[in-house]
Amino acid sequence: MSRGIFSLSSILRQPLVQNGFILSRSFSEAMSLKIETTVEGDGTHFPKKGDKVSCHYVLTLENGSKIDSSRDRGSPFSFKLGLGEVIKGWDDGLAQMSIGQRAKLTVPPNLGYGARGIPGAVPANATLLFDVELLKIN
């Protein structure tokens, strides 16, 4: 890499400063993700990094537009937690849920699809609202 050119990874490693305090990136990101439990889970079985999780979800935007729904398809969505297979807001949110829990995740743009969005589906800088139910951990 030539001098004067910054890589995205080096920028992301820079400390975040808020009100004169240096925050770790994970702490500041966790502050912006909102999780509201609508149905309690078992409270004992939580997924760990690398676990395959299965869940149902409905994704809407703040204006109420439905973008996607595993419930409508009748097929749960599965992925490996913490490996970057999904947006960061999902990795962070589902890591805090137990089996059977249903929650509303409010995912800010920096933990969702960011400034690019998904052309034709999710606008740039959109806050994402997920109704998520953690069904299974493998």
Contacts in CASP RR format, 6 or more apart in sequence:
PFRMAT RR
TARGET T0000
AUTHOR 0000-0000-0000
METHOD contacts of the structure
MODEL  1
MSRGIFSLSSILRQPLVQNGFILSRSFSEAMSLKIETTVEGDGTHFPKKG
DKVSCHYVLTLENGSKIDSSRDRGSPFSFKLGLGEVIKGWDDGLAQMSIG
QRAKLTVPPNLGYGARGIPGAVPANATLLFDVELLKIN
1 7 0 8 1.000
12 25 0 8 1.000
13 25 0 8 1.000
15 22 0 8 1.000
15 23 0 8 1.000
15 24 0 8 1.000
15 25 0 8 1.000
16 22 0 8 1.000
16 23 0 8 1.000
16 24 0 8 1.000
16 25 0 8 1.000
16 28 0 8 1.000
17 23 0 8 1.000
18 28 0 8 1.000
29 88 0 8 1.000
29 92 0 8 1.000
29 110 0 8 1.000
29 111 0 8 1.000
30 92 0 8 1.000
32 108 0 8 1.000
32 110 0 8 1.000
32 111 0 8 1.000
33 89 0 8 1.000
33 92 0 8 1.000
33 93 0 8 1.000
33 105 0 8 1.000
33 106 0 8 1.000
33 107 0 8 1.000
33 108 0 8 1.000
33 111 0 8 1.000
34 104 0 8 1.000
34 105 0 8 1.000
34 106 0 8 1.000
35 93 0 8 1.000
35 96 0 8 1.000
35 97 0 8 1.000
35 103 0 8 1.000
35 104 0 8 1.000
35 105 0 8 1.000
35 106 0 8 1.000
36 103 0 8 1.000
36 104 0 8 1.000
36 106 0 8 1.000
37 101 0 8 1.000
37 102 0 8 1.000
37 103 0 8 1.000
38 102 0 8 1.000
38 103 0 8 1.000
38 104 0 8 1.000
38 131 0 8 1.000
39 100 0 8 1.000
39 101 0 8 1.000
39 102 0 8 1.000
39 103 0 8 1.000
39 133 0 8 1.000
40 101 0 8 1.000
41 97 0 8 1.000
41 98 0 8 1.000
41 99 0 8 1.000
41 100 0 8 1.000
41 101 0 8 1.000
41 102 0 8 1.000
41 134 0 8 1.000
42 98 0 8 1.000
42 99 0 8 1.000
42 100 0 8 1.000
42 101 0 8 1.000
43 98 0 8 1.000
43 99 0 8 1.000
43 101 0 8 1.000
44 98 0 8 1.000
45 98 0 8 1.000
45 99 0 8 1.000
45 137 0 8 1.000
46 95 0 8 1.000
46 96 0 8 1.000
46 97 0 8 1.000
46 98 0 8 1.000
46 137 0 8 1.000
47 53 0 8 1.000
47 81 0 8 1.000
47 94 0 8 1.000
47 95 0 8 1.000
47 97 0 8 1.000
47 134 0 8 1.000
47 137 0 8 1.000
48 81 0 8 1.000
48 95 0 8 1.000
49 81 0 8 1.000
49 82 0 8 1.000
49 83 0 8 1.000
49 95 0 8 1.000
50 80 0 8 1.000
50 81 0 8 1.000
50 82 0 8 1.000
50 83 0 8 1.000
51 80 0 8 1.000
51 81 0 8 1.000
51 137 0 8 1.000
51 138 0 8 1.000
52 78 0 8 1.000
52 79 0 8 1.000
52 80 0 8 1.000
52 81 0 8 1.000
52 137 0 8 1.000
52 138 0 8 1.000
53 78 0 8 1.000
53 79 0 8 1.000
53 80 0 8 1.000
53 81 0 8 1.000
53 94 0 8 1.000
53 134 0 8 1.000
53 136 0 8 1.000
53 137 0 8 1.000
53 138 0 8 1.000
54 76 0 8 1.000
54 77 0 8 1.000
54 78 0 8 1.000
54 134 0 8 1.000
54 135 0 8 1.000
54 136 0 8 1.000
54 137 0 8 1.000
54 138 0 8 1.000
55 70 0 8 1.000
55 76 0 8 1.000
55 77 0 8 1.000
55 78 0 8 1.000
55 94 0 8 1.000
55 132 0 8 1.000
55 133 0 8 1.000
55 134 0 8 1.000
55 135 0 8 1.000
56 70 0 8 1.000
56 71 0 8 1.000
56 76 0 8 1.000
56 77 0 8 1.000
56 132 0 8 1.000
56 133 0 8 1.000
56 135 0 8 1.000
57 68 0 8 1.000
57 69 0 8 1.000
57 70 0 8 1.000
57 71 0 8 1.000
57 77 0 8 1.000
57 130 0 8 1.000
57 131 0 8 1.000
57 132 0 8 1.000
57 133 0 8 1.000
58 66 0 8 1.000
58 68 0 8 1.000
58 69 0 8 1.000
58 70 0 8 1.000
58 71 0 8 1.000
58 72 0 8 1.000
58 130 0 8 1.000
58 131 0 8 1.000
59 66 0 8 1.000
59 67 0 8 1.000
59 68 0 8 1.000
59 69 0 8 1.000
59 128 0 8 1.000
59 129 0 8 1.000
59 130 0 8 1.000
60 66 0 8 1.000
60 67 0 8 1.000
60 129 0 8 1.000
60 131 0 8 1.000
61 67 0 8 1.000
61 122 0 8 1.000
61 123 0 8 1.000
61 126 0 8 1.000
61 127 0 8 1.000
61 128 0 8 1.000
61 129 0 8 1.000
62 126 0 8 1.000
62 127 0 8 1.000
62 129 0 8 1.000
64 129 0 8 1.000
67 121 0 8 1.000
67 122 0 8 1.000
68 121 0 8 1.000
70 76 0 8 1.000
70 77 0 8 1.000
76 135 0 8 1.000
76 136 0 8 1.000
79 85 0 8 1.000
79 86 0 8 1.000
79 90 0 8 1.000
81 91 0 8 1.000
81 94 0 8 1.000
81 95 0 8 1.000
82 91 0 8 1.000
82 95 0 8 1.000
83 91 0 8 1.000
84 91 0 8 1.000
87 107 0 8 1.000
87 111 0 8 1.000
87 112 0 8 1.000
87 113 0 8 1.000
87 128 0 8 1.000
88 111 0 8 1.000
88 112 0 8 1.000
89 105 0 8 1.000
89 107 0 8 1.000
89 111 0 8 1.000
89 112 0 8 1.000
90 105 0 8 1.000
90 107 0 8 1.000
90 130 0 8 1.000
90 132 0 8 1.000
92 111 0 8 1.000
93 103 0 8 1.000
93 105 0 8 1.000
94 132 0 8 1.000
94 134 0 8 1.000
97 103 0 8 1.000
97 132 0 8 1.000
97 134 0 8 1.000
98 134 0 8 1.000
99 134 0 8 1.000
99 135 0 8 1.000
99 136 0 8 1.000
99 137 0 8 1.000
100 133 0 8 1.000
100 134 0 8 1.000
100 135 0 8 1.000
101 133 0 8 1.000
101 134 0 8 1.000
102 131 0 8 1.000
102 132 0 8 1.000
102 133 0 8 1.000
102 134 0 8 1.000
103 131 0 8 1.000
103 132 0 8 1.000
103 133 0 8 1.000
104 129 0 8 1.000
104 130 0 8 1.000
104 131 0 8 1.000
104 132 0 8 1.000
105 128 0 8 1.000
105 129 0 8 1.000
105 130 0 8 1.000
105 132 0 8 1.000
106 127 0 8 1.000
106 128 0 8 1.000
106 129 0 8 1.000
107 127 0 8 1.000
107 128 0 8 1.000
107 129 0 8 1.000
107 130 0 8 1.000
108 127 0 8 1.000
109 115 0 8 1.000
109 124 0 8 1.000
109 125 0 8 1.000
109 126 0 8 1.000
109 127 0 8 1.000
112 128 0 8 1.000
113 122 0 8 1.000
113 126 0 8 1.000
113 128 0 8 1.000
114 124 0 8 1.000
114 125 0 8 1.000
114 126 0 8 1.000
115 124 0 8 1.000
115 125 0 8 1.000
116 124 0 8 1.000
117 123 0 8 1.000
117 124 0 8 1.000
117 125 0 8 1.000
117 126 0 8 1.000
122 128 0 8 1.000
END
